[in-house]
Each structure stands twice: as C-alpha cells, then as structure tokens.
Amino acid sequence: MSEDQELFDRSLLRRRRARFAGETGEHEFLLSHVAAEIAERIGAILRDFPLALDLGAYHGLLGRAVAALPSVGEMIYAESVPALAACCPRPAVVCDEELLPFKEMSLSLVVSGLALHRVNDLPGALIQIRHSLRPDGLFMGAALGSRSLQELRQVLIEAEAVPLRNSVLIPNVNTAFAETGEPVNAVADVALRVLLEDLEWWGRVLAEARPSSLLPGVVRMNARQQEQSQRDRAAS
C-alpha cells in the first residue's frame, strides 16, 4: 500500500504505544475480556496446536491465556513495539503485524487480540496469516470495528452534551463587569455563581473518577442531570 493511501502512521503509533508500555497492565480490561473469550473458544476445539502465535501481543496477556490450555504447545509472541515485546514471555519477536517473518505453513494456531484494527492493509495481513498457517491451522482474533463499544460511545456523547455553563446567560457581557472584574448587576452575579458551582462540581467529579473507572463518573453525571432537572422544574 502506497504512503498516500495509508490510514495510520505506523511509526508514530509505535512511538505512542511505547510510551505506555509499562502501564499496559493497568488498563487491560478489554484485552482481558478478549483473552478469556478466545481462550474459551480454543479450549472447546478437540485438537492440538503444537506451535501458536500471539500477533500484536501487547504484554502477552492473550498468549499466556491460550498457552495455558492443554491443547496448545509452544507460544510465540509477536509485537511491533520493542518495549512491549520485552514484557512478553519468551520466545518473543519484534515485527510489524503487516510484515510477518514466519515460514509458510509453519504455525498451527494464530491468535490476535485488539491489534489488527490498526494496520493499514488488513487484507494483506490476513493473507500473510493464512500463508503462515498449516493447511488445517486456525486463526482466531478480535478487533475493534464500527460497532465496537457502542454503549461507551453513547455515554461519551451524552457526557459531552452536558453543558459546562449550565443555565449561564450574561446579557451585554461587555458592560456587565467593572474593570476589577466584579459583576455590576445581579444578573451577572447570579450567572457567575452558577458557572463557578458547575466548575467546582466538574473538578470534584474528575478528581474522584481519576483513580477508578469511567463508570462512577458517568453515574455522577447522570445524577447531576437529575438534580438540575429537579431545580428547573422547581423554578418553573
């Protein structure tokens, strides 16, 4: 694929992924789910896989889950970022997911978890995977698509729709404040108080949600919307 047709800057992507190589294990809830699902499906297959590959291995979570199955023999971990490959069990190789260094018909199993959605030439990558597999080999992978994480996308859209400056309207804003910055009329004073309350609330919610997952923050935002709705009804 020519450079003008590429969707992703692979070099930039590798540099960015390298920056969080040491923190990957702290944010692996999706990868953990994918690893459990793929391992369960492979475990239900009544055949052995002597040589397997974890393609786009991150720190090897998927490969370790699959390698623990009694039907799977040796697992190779392939990762395009050296810092992440260093976190994987051995043997681990550094290679691009679009340029596989494996011989034809050398692998009995290839698994990939949340890696192939970031390649520029997905059909080409799948062709290389097929060439590296034995005639009876198996490929099983998971990648993000257009309908992935729909619920999370909807939550983020709703979160962005919550106005920061809730019910703030300052007519003639150019003359509503003195040179010192103090409001010169009651309308501006009330509007600023509402704005400051919202800013204080957002700061508190973000600070509390930082060490935990996104969901507690979302729950608080829904509660905030309910509180505002109740105030609006009471004022009407």
C-alpha positions in Angstrom: 0.0 0.0 0.0 1.4 3.4 -1.0 2.0 6.1 1.6 -0.7 8.3 0.3 -3.3 5.5 0.8 -2.2 4.7 4.4 -4.7 5.2 7.2 -2.3 5.1 10.1 1.2 6.5 10.6 2.7 3.2 11.9 5.9 4.8 13.1 4.0 7.4 15.2 1.7 4.7 16.5 4.6 2.6 17.7 6.2 5.6 19.5 2.9 6.4 21.2 2.4 2.8 22.3 5.9 2.6 23.6 5.2 5.4 26.0 2.6 3.4 27.9 4.4 0.1 27.7 5.0 0.0 31.4 1.3 0.9 32.2 -0.4 -1.6 29.9 -1.3 -4.0 32.7 -3.2 -1.2 34.5 -5.7 -0.7 31.6 -6.3 -4.1 30.2 -9.9 -4.8 31.0 -10.9 -5.0 27.3 -7.9 -7.2 26.5 -8.6 -9.4 29.5 -12.2 -9.9 28.2 -10.9 -10.7 24.7 -8.3 -13.1 26.1 -10.9 -15.0 28.1 -13.3 -15.3 25.2 -10.7 -16.5 22.7 -9.2 -19.0 25.2 -12.6 -20.4 25.9 -13.4 -20.9 22.3 -10.0 -22.6 21.5 -10.3 -24.8 24.6 -13.6 -26.2 23.2 -11.8 -27.4 20.0 -10.9 -31.1 20.1 -7.4 -30.9 18.5 -3.9 -29.9 19.4 -2.0 -26.8 18.4 1.8 -27.6 18.7 3.0 -24.1 17.6 1.0 -20.9 18.2 1.5 -17.2 17.6 0.1 -14.3 19.5 0.1 -11.5 16.9 0.1 -7.9 18.3 0.8 -9.4 21.7 0.9 -6.2 23.9 2.5 -7.7 27.0 1.4 -11.2 26.3 -1.9 -11.4 28.1 -3.8 -13.2 25.3 -0.9 -15.5 24.5 -0.5 -16.6 28.1 -4.2 -17.4 28.4 -4.1 -19.5 25.3 -0.8 -21.1 26.1 -2.3 -22.3 29.4 -4.6 -24.6 27.5 -3.6 -28.3 27.5 -4.2 -28.4 23.7 -1.7 -25.7 23.0 2.1 -26.3 22.8 4.7 -23.5 22.3 3.5 -19.9 22.0 5.4 -17.2 20.1 4.7 -13.6 21.0 5.0 -11.1 18.1 4.8 -7.4 18.9 5.8 -4.3 16.9 6.9 -2.2 19.9 10.2 -3.4 21.4 9.3 -2.1 24.9 6.1 -4.2 24.8 7.8 -7.2 23.4 10.2 -7.1 26.3 7.2 -7.6 28.6 6.1 -10.8 26.9 7.2 -14.3 27.8 9.8 -15.9 25.6 10.1 -16.5 22.7 9.1 -13.0 21.7 9.9 -11.3 18.3 9.6 -7.7 17.2 7.8 -7.5 13.9 5.2 -5.4 12.1 1.7 -7.0 12.0 1.8 -6.4 8.3 5.2 -7.9 7.6 5.3 -11.4 9.2 8.7 -13.2 9.3 7.3 -16.7 9.6 7.7 -19.5 7.1 4.7 -20.7 5.1 2.7 -23.4 6.8 4.8 -23.2 10.0 2.1 -22.4 12.5 -0.8 -24.4 13.7 -2.6 -21.5 15.5 -2.6 -17.7 15.3 -4.4 -15.5 17.8 -4.7 -11.7 17.8 -6.4 -9.5 20.4 -7.2 -5.9 19.6 -4.3 -5.4 17.2 -5.4 -5.8 13.6 -7.7 -2.8 13.6 -4.7 -0.5 13.5 -3.0 -2.0 10.4 -3.1 -0.2 7.0 -3.5 -3.3 4.9 -5.9 -5.7 6.7 -6.5 -8.0 3.7 -2.7 -8.2 3.2 -2.2 -9.0 6.9 -4.8 -11.8 6.8 -3.2 -13.2 3.7 0.1 -13.4 5.4 -1.5 -15.1 8.4 -3.1 -17.6 6.1 0.2 -18.4 4.4 1.9 -18.9 7.8 -0.7 -21.4 8.9 -0.7 -25.1 8.1 -3.5 -26.4 5.9 -5.5 -27.3 9.0 -4.4 -24.3 11.0 -6.7 -21.9 12.9 -6.8 -18.2 13.1 -8.9 -16.5 15.8 -8.8 -12.8 16.5 -10.7 -9.8 17.8 -10.5 -6.3 16.5 -12.4 -3.1 17.1 -14.9 -2.3 14.4 -17.5 0.3 13.5 -20.0 -1.0 16.1 -17.5 -1.7 18.9 -18.1 -0.2 22.3 -21.4 1.4 21.2 -22.6 1.8 24.8 -19.4 3.6 25.7 -19.6 5.8 22.7 -23.2 6.8 23.6 -22.1 7.6 27.2 -19.3 9.8 26.0 -21.6 11.6 23.6 -24.1 12.2 26.4 -21.3 13.4 28.7 -20.2 15.9 26.1 -23.8 17.1 25.7 -23.9 18.1 29.4 -23.3 21.9 29.2 -20.5 23.1 31.3 -22.0 26.6 31.6 -25.4 25.3 32.7 -28.1 28.0 32.5 -25.4 30.7 32.2 -26.6 33.8 30.2 -25.0 37.2 30.7 -26.7 39.9 28.5 -24.4 42.7 27.5 -21.4 40.9 28.8 -19.1 43.8 27.7 -20.7 46.1 30.3 -21.7 43.6 32.9 -18.3 43.7 34.7 -16.3 46.5 36.2 -12.6 47.0 35.4 -11.8 45.0 38.5 -13.7 42.0 37.2 -16.6 42.3 39.7 -20.2 42.0 38.3 -22.0 45.2 38.2 -25.6 43.8 38.2 -27.5 41.0 39.8 -27.9 39.0 36.6 -24.2 38.7 36.0 -23.6 37.9 39.7 -26.1 35.0 39.6 -24.7 33.7 36.3 -21.2 33.7 37.7 -22.2 31.8 40.8 -23.9 29.1 38.7 -20.8 28.9 36.5 -18.5 28.5 39.5 -20.7 25.9 41.0 -20.5 23.8 37.8 -16.8 24.2 37.5 -16.4 23.1 41.1 -18.6 20.1 40.5 -16.7 19.0 37.4 -13.4 19.4 39.2 -14.6 17.2 42.1 -16.1 14.5 39.8 -13.0 14.3 37.6 -10.7 14.1 40.7 -12.8 11.3 42.2 -13.1 9.4 39.0 -9.3 9.6 38.1 -8.2 6.6 40.2 -11.2 4.5 39.2 -13.0 3.5 36.0 -15.1 5.8 33.9 -18.4 4.4 35.1 -18.5 6.1 38.5 -18.0 9.4 36.8 -20.8 8.6 34.4 -23.2 7.7 37.2 -22.4 11.1 38.9 -23.1 12.9 35.7 -26.5 11.3 35.4 -27.2 12.2 39.0 -26.1 15.8 38.2 -28.5 15.9 35.3 -31.3 14.7 37.5 -30.5 17.4 40.1 -30.5 20.1 37.5 -33.8 18.8 36.1 -35.4 19.0 39.5 -34.1 22.5 40.0 -35.5 23.5 36.7 -39.0 22.1 37.5 -39.0 23.8 40.9 -38.1 27.1 39.3 -40.8 26.8 36.6 
